[in-house]
Amino acid sequence: MTTCLVDPVLCMALFVSDAPNHADLDDATVRDTVDRTLDQLGPDECYARAAEVFGDRPEVALDRIQWARTLCSRALAEV
């Protein structure tokens, strides 16, 4: 199990972004995607969209949030 070492809203932003599912994004792309998504949607809308996915398609949501947490922990964690 991956521990998310960053603010959960950053993981939610990547989760709801338009990034291809399970793509192995480099750290700069993760940071850019998270920043862009938060600028476009804001934290509340990121959480709302994530909740909708978990409610409508939980079988998809679990894999995607684990993917987002792994990439965010790598790209955004403070060293």
LODRENKE-993193 format. One record per residue: x, y, z of N, C-alpha, C, O in turn; residue in one letter; residue number from 0. Coordinates in Angstrom, 1 decimal. Layout:
BEGIN
{r {X Y Z} {X Y Z} {X Y Z} {X Y Z} 'A' NUM}
...
***
This chain:
BEGIN
{r {0.8 -1.2 0.0} {0.0 0.0 0.0} {0.9 1.2 0.0} {1.8 1.3 0.8} 'M' 0}
{r {0.6 2.2 -0.9} {1.3 3.4 -1.0} {0.8 4.4 0.0} {-0.4 4.6 0.1} 'T' 1}
{r {1.7 5.1 0.8} {1.3 6.1 1.7} {1.4 7.4 0.9} {2.5 7.7 0.3} 'T' 2}
{r {0.4 8.2 1.0} {0.4 9.5 0.4} {1.1 10.5 1.3} {0.6 10.8 2.4} 'C' 3}
{r {2.2 11.0 0.9} {3.0 11.9 1.7} {2.8 13.4 1.4} {3.5 14.3 1.8} 'L' 4}
{r {1.7 13.6 0.6} {1.4 15.0 0.2} {-0.1 15.3 0.5} {-0.8 14.4 0.9} 'V' 5}
{r {-0.4 16.6 0.4} {-1.8 17.0 0.7} {-2.7 16.2 -0.2} {-2.6 16.1 -1.4} 'D' 6}
{r {-3.8 15.6 0.4} {-4.7 14.8 -0.4} {-5.4 15.5 -1.5} {-5.7 14.9 -2.5} 'P' 7}
{r {-5.5 16.8 -1.4} {-6.2 17.5 -2.5} {-5.3 17.5 -3.8} {-5.8 17.5 -4.9} 'V' 8}
{r {-4.0 17.4 -3.6} {-3.1 17.3 -4.8} {-3.3 15.9 -5.5} {-3.3 15.9 -6.7} 'L' 9}
{r {-3.5 14.9 -4.7} {-3.8 13.6 -5.3} {-5.2 13.6 -6.0} {-5.3 13.0 -7.0} 'C' 10}
{r {-6.1 14.2 -5.4} {-7.5 14.3 -6.0} {-7.4 15.1 -7.3} {-8.1 14.7 -8.2} 'M' 11}
{r {-6.6 16.1 -7.4} {-6.4 16.9 -8.6} {-5.9 16.0 -9.7} {-6.4 16.1 -10.9} 'A' 12}
{r {-4.9 15.2 -9.4} {-4.4 14.3 -10.4} {-5.4 13.2 -10.8} {-5.6 12.9 -12.0} 'L' 13}
{r {-6.1 12.7 -9.8} {-7.2 11.7 -10.0} {-8.2 12.2 -11.0} {-8.6 11.4 -11.9} 'F' 14}
{r {-8.7 13.4 -10.9} {-9.7 13.9 -11.7} {-9.2 14.6 -13.0} {-10.0 15.1 -13.8} 'V' 15}
{r {-7.9 14.7 -13.2} {-7.3 15.3 -14.3} {-7.6 14.5 -15.6} {-8.2 13.4 -15.6} 'S' 16}
{r {-7.2 15.1 -16.7} {-7.4 14.4 -18.0} {-6.1 13.5 -18.3} {-6.0 13.1 -19.5} 'D' 17}
{r {-5.3 13.3 -17.4} {-4.1 12.5 -17.6} {-4.6 11.1 -18.0} {-5.5 10.6 -17.4} 'A' 18}
{r {-3.9 10.4 -18.9} {-4.3 9.1 -19.3} {-4.2 8.1 -18.1} {-3.2 8.2 -17.3} 'P' 19}
{r {-5.2 7.3 -18.0} {-5.2 6.3 -16.9} {-4.0 5.5 -16.8} {-3.6 4.8 -17.8} 'N' 20}
{r {-3.4 5.4 -15.7} {-2.2 4.6 -15.4} {-1.0 5.0 -16.2} {0.0 4.1 -16.4} 'H' 21}
{r {-0.9 6.2 -16.8} {0.3 6.6 -17.5} {1.4 6.8 -16.5} {1.2 7.2 -15.4} 'A' 22}
{r {2.6 6.5 -16.9} {3.8 6.7 -16.0} {4.3 8.1 -16.3} {5.3 8.2 -17.1} 'D' 23}
{r {3.7 9.1 -15.7} {4.1 10.5 -16.0} {5.3 10.8 -15.2} {5.6 10.4 -14.1} 'L' 24}
{r {6.2 11.7 -15.8} {7.4 12.1 -15.1} {7.0 13.2 -14.1} {5.8 13.7 -14.1} 'D' 25}
{r {7.9 13.5 -13.2} {7.5 14.3 -12.0} {7.1 15.7 -12.5} {6.1 16.3 -11.9} 'D' 26}
{r {7.7 16.3 -13.5} {7.3 17.6 -14.0} {5.9 17.6 -14.6} {5.2 18.5 -14.3} 'A' 27}
{r {5.6 16.6 -15.3} {4.2 16.4 -15.8} {3.2 16.3 -14.7} {2.1 16.9 -14.8} 'T' 28}
{r {3.5 15.5 -13.7} {2.6 15.4 -12.6} {2.4 16.8 -11.9} {1.2 17.2 -11.7} 'V' 29}
{r {3.4 17.5 -11.7} {3.3 18.8 -11.0} {2.5 19.8 -11.9} {1.6 20.5 -11.4} 'R' 30}
{r {2.8 19.8 -13.2} {2.0 20.6 -14.1} {0.6 20.3 -14.2} {-0.3 21.1 -14.2} 'D' 31}
{r {0.3 19.0 -14.3} {-1.1 18.5 -14.3} {-1.9 18.8 -13.1} {-3.0 19.3 -13.2} 'T' 32}
{r {-1.3 18.6 -11.9} {-1.9 19.0 -10.7} {-2.2 20.5 -10.6} {-3.3 20.9 -10.3} 'V' 33}
{r {-1.2 21.3 -10.9} {-1.4 22.8 -10.9} {-2.5 23.2 -11.9} {-3.3 24.0 -11.5} 'D' 34}
{r {-2.5 22.7 -13.1} {-3.4 23.1 -14.1} {-4.9 22.7 -13.6} {-5.8 23.4 -13.8} 'R' 35}
{r {-5.0 21.5 -13.1} {-6.3 21.0 -12.7} {-6.8 21.8 -11.5} {-8.0 22.2 -11.5} 'T' 36}
{r {-6.0 22.1 -10.5} {-6.4 22.9 -9.4} {-6.8 24.4 -9.9} {-7.7 24.9 -9.3} 'L' 37}
{r {-6.0 24.9 -10.8} {-6.4 26.2 -11.3} {-7.7 26.2 -12.0} {-8.5 27.2 -11.9} 'D' 38}
{r {-8.0 25.2 -12.8} {-9.2 25.1 -13.5} {-10.4 24.8 -12.7} {-11.5 25.4 -12.8} 'Q' 39}
{r {-10.3 23.9 -11.7} {-11.4 23.4 -11.0} {-11.5 23.9 -9.5} {-12.6 24.1 -9.0} 'L' 40}
{r {-10.4 24.0 -8.9} {-10.3 24.4 -7.5} {-10.5 23.1 -6.6} {-10.9 22.1 -7.2} 'G' 41}
{r {-10.1 23.1 -5.4} {-10.1 21.9 -4.5} {-11.5 21.3 -4.3} {-11.6 20.1 -4.4} 'P' 42}
{r {-12.5 22.2 -4.1} {-13.8 21.6 -3.8} {-14.4 20.8 -5.0} {-15.0 19.8 -4.9} 'D' 43}
{r {-14.2 21.3 -6.2} {-14.6 20.6 -7.4} {-13.8 19.4 -7.7} {-14.4 18.4 -8.2} 'E' 44}
{r {-12.6 19.4 -7.3} {-11.8 18.1 -7.5} {-12.3 17.0 -6.6} {-12.5 15.9 -7.0} 'C' 45}
{r {-12.6 17.4 -5.3} {-13.2 16.4 -4.4} {-14.6 16.0 -4.9} {-15.0 14.8 -4.8} 'Y' 46}
{r {-15.4 16.9 -5.4} {-16.8 16.6 -5.8} {-16.7 15.6 -7.0} {-17.5 14.6 -7.1} 'A' 47}
{r {-15.8 15.9 -7.9} {-15.7 15.0 -9.1} {-15.1 13.6 -8.7} {-15.6 12.6 -9.2} 'R' 48}
{r {-14.2 13.6 -7.8} {-13.7 12.3 -7.3} {-14.8 11.5 -6.6} {-14.9 10.3 -6.8} 'A' 49}
{r {-15.6 12.2 -5.8} {-16.7 11.5 -5.1} {-17.7 10.9 -6.1} {-18.2 9.8 -5.9} 'A' 50}
{r {-17.9 11.6 -7.1} {-18.8 11.2 -8.2} {-18.3 9.9 -8.8} {-19.0 8.9 -9.0} 'E' 51}
{r {-17.0 9.9 -9.1} {-16.4 8.7 -9.7} {-16.5 7.5 -8.8} {-16.8 6.4 -9.2} 'V' 52}
{r {-16.1 7.7 -7.5} {-16.2 6.6 -6.5} {-17.6 6.1 -6.4} {-17.8 4.9 -6.1} 'F' 53}
{r {-18.6 7.0 -6.5} {-20.0 6.6 -6.4} {-20.5 5.8 -7.6} {-21.2 4.8 -7.5} 'G' 54}
{r {-20.1 6.3 -8.8} {-20.6 5.7 -10.0} {-19.8 4.6 -10.5} {-20.3 3.6 -11.1} 'D' 55}
{r {-18.4 4.6 -10.3} {-17.6 3.6 -10.9} {-16.5 3.2 -9.9} {-15.3 3.4 -10.2} 'R' 56}
{r {-16.8 2.6 -8.8} {-15.8 2.3 -7.7} {-14.7 1.4 -8.2} {-13.6 1.4 -7.7} 'P' 57}
{r {-15.0 0.5 -9.2} {-14.0 -0.4 -9.7} {-12.9 0.3 -10.5} {-11.8 -0.2 -10.5} 'E' 58}
{r {-13.2 1.4 -11.0} {-12.3 2.3 -11.7} {-11.5 3.2 -10.7} {-10.3 3.4 -10.8} 'V' 59}
{r {-12.3 3.7 -9.8} {-11.8 4.7 -8.9} {-10.6 4.2 -8.0} {-9.7 4.9 -7.8} 'A' 60}
{r {-10.7 3.0 -7.5} {-9.7 2.5 -6.6} {-8.3 2.4 -7.3} {-7.3 2.9 -6.8} 'L' 61}
{r {-8.3 1.9 -8.5} {-7.0 1.8 -9.2} {-6.5 3.2 -9.6} {-5.3 3.4 -9.4} 'D' 62}
{r {-7.4 4.1 -10.0} {-6.9 5.4 -10.4} {-6.4 6.2 -9.2} {-5.4 6.9 -9.3} 'R' 63}
{r {-7.1 6.1 -8.0} {-6.6 6.9 -6.9} {-5.2 6.3 -6.4} {-4.4 7.1 -5.9} 'I' 64}
{r {-5.1 5.0 -6.4} {-3.8 4.5 -6.1} {-2.7 4.9 -7.0} {-1.6 5.2 -6.6} 'Q' 65}
{r {-3.0 5.0 -8.3} {-2.1 5.5 -9.3} {-1.7 7.0 -9.0} {-0.5 7.3 -9.0} 'W' 66}
{r {-2.7 7.8 -8.7} {-2.5 9.2 -8.4} {-1.7 9.4 -7.2} {-0.8 10.2 -7.1} 'A' 67}
{r {-2.0 8.6 -6.1} {-1.3 8.8 -4.9} {0.2 8.4 -5.1} {1.1 9.0 -4.5} 'R' 68}
{r {0.5 7.3 -5.8} {1.8 6.9 -6.0} {2.6 8.0 -6.8} {3.7 8.3 -6.4} 'T' 69}
{r {2.0 8.5 -7.9} {2.7 9.5 -8.6} {2.9 10.8 -7.9} {4.0 11.5 -7.9} 'L' 70}
{r {1.9 11.2 -7.1} {2.0 12.5 -6.3} {3.0 12.3 -5.2} {3.7 13.3 -4.9} 'C' 71}
{r {3.0 11.2 -4.6} {4.0 11.0 -3.5} {5.4 11.1 -4.0} {6.3 11.6 -3.4} 'S' 72}
{r {5.6 10.6 -5.2} {7.0 10.7 -5.8} {7.3 12.1 -6.3} {8.4 12.6 -6.1} 'R' 73}
{r {6.3 12.7 -6.9} {6.6 14.0 -7.6} {6.5 15.2 -6.7} {7.1 16.3 -6.9} 'A' 74}
{r {5.6 15.1 -5.6} {5.3 16.3 -4.9} {5.7 16.2 -3.4} {5.6 17.2 -2.7} 'L' 75}
{r {6.2 15.1 -2.9} {6.6 15.0 -1.5} {7.7 15.9 -1.2} {8.7 16.0 -2.0} 'A' 76}
{r {7.7 16.5 -0.1} {8.8 17.3 0.4} {10.0 16.4 0.8} {9.7 15.4 1.5} 'E' 77}
{r {11.1 16.7 0.4} {12.3 15.9 0.7} {13.0 16.4 1.9} {14.0 15.8 2.4} 'V' 78}
***
